[in-house]
Amino acid sequence: MSTDEPHIRHAALTIADAVERLDRATLARLGADATNAQLLARETLHDYLEQIWDTLKLQGQRPAVRPEYQPLAALLDVLASLRESAHHAVHGPAGG
């Protein structure tokens, strides 16, 4: 087990924050069809990884606390950020 595992989620959130501005700017330049396709792709991948997470929970693996599953949690964090950017590009700001 790597000693870096507890820091993986922090690194993922740092990456997500760094990419968010670039991602939103790029999404803003896409046409409606391409932006919708991005949202669908991001939602689909996030949902798939959440299924893996849920399966681990059903198996009693406790992925939220086990270090070997922190890379999956980190990836979910990054994808949640990317999904939110695409959602904002398609539907506008929350509450708006």
C-alpha positions in Angstrom: 0.0 0.0 0.0 1.4 3.3 -1.1 1.9 6.1 1.5 0.6 8.5 -1.2 -2.9 7.0 -1.2 -4.4 9.3 1.5 -3.4 12.3 -0.6 -4.8 11.0 -3.9 -8.2 12.6 -3.4 -6.6 16.0 -2.5 -4.6 15.8 -5.7 -7.7 14.9 -7.7 -9.5 17.9 -6.4 -6.5 20.1 -7.1 -6.5 18.8 -10.7 -10.3 19.3 -11.1 -9.9 22.9 -9.8 -7.1 23.6 -12.2 -8.9 22.1 -15.2 -12.3 23.7 -14.5 -11.6 27.1 -16.1 -10.1 25.5 -19.2 -12.9 23.0 -19.5 -15.7 25.6 -19.1 -14.1 27.8 -21.7 -13.8 25.0 -24.2 -17.4 23.8 -23.6 -18.5 27.4 -24.2 -17.0 27.2 -27.7 -18.7 24.0 -28.6 -22.0 23.8 -30.5 -25.1 22.6 -28.6 -24.9 19.0 -30.0 -21.3 18.6 -28.9 -21.9 20.1 -25.5 -24.9 17.8 -25.0 -22.6 14.9 -26.1 -20.0 15.9 -23.5 -22.6 16.0 -20.8 -23.9 12.6 -21.7 -20.4 11.1 -21.9 -19.4 12.5 -18.5 -22.6 11.4 -16.9 -22.3 7.9 -18.3 -18.7 7.4 -17.1 -19.5 8.9 -13.7 -22.6 6.6 -13.3 -20.5 3.6 -14.3 -17.9 4.3 -11.7 -20.6 4.9 -9.1 -21.9 1.4 -9.9 -18.5 0.0 -9.1 -18.5 2.0 -5.9 -22.0 0.8 -4.9 -21.0 -2.8 -5.7 -18.0 -2.5 -3.4 -20.3 -1.2 -0.7 -22.8 -4.1 -1.2 -19.9 -6.5 -0.9 -19.0 -5.0 2.5 -15.7 -3.5 1.2 -16.3 0.0 2.7 -14.6 1.9 -0.1 -14.9 5.2 1.6 -12.4 4.2 4.3 -10.2 1.6 2.6 -7.0 3.2 1.1 -7.0 0.9 -1.9 -10.2 2.4 -3.1 -9.2 6.0 -2.8 -8.0 6.2 -6.4 -11.6 5.3 -7.5 -12.9 8.0 -5.1 -10.5 10.5 -6.6 -11.6 9.7 -10.1 -15.2 10.1 -9.1 -14.3 13.5 -7.7 -12.7 14.6 -10.9 -15.6 13.3 -13.0 -18.1 15.0 -10.8 -16.3 18.3 -11.5 -16.3 17.7 -15.2 -19.9 16.6 -15.2 -20.9 19.8 -13.3 -19.1 21.9 -15.9 -20.9 20.3 -18.7 -24.2 20.5 -16.9 -23.6 24.2 -16.4 -22.8 24.6 -20.1 -26.0 22.8 -21.2 -28.5 24.0 -18.6 -26.9 27.3 -17.3 -26.1 28.2 -13.7 -27.8 26.4 -10.8 -31.0 28.1 -9.9 -31.1 30.0 -13.1 
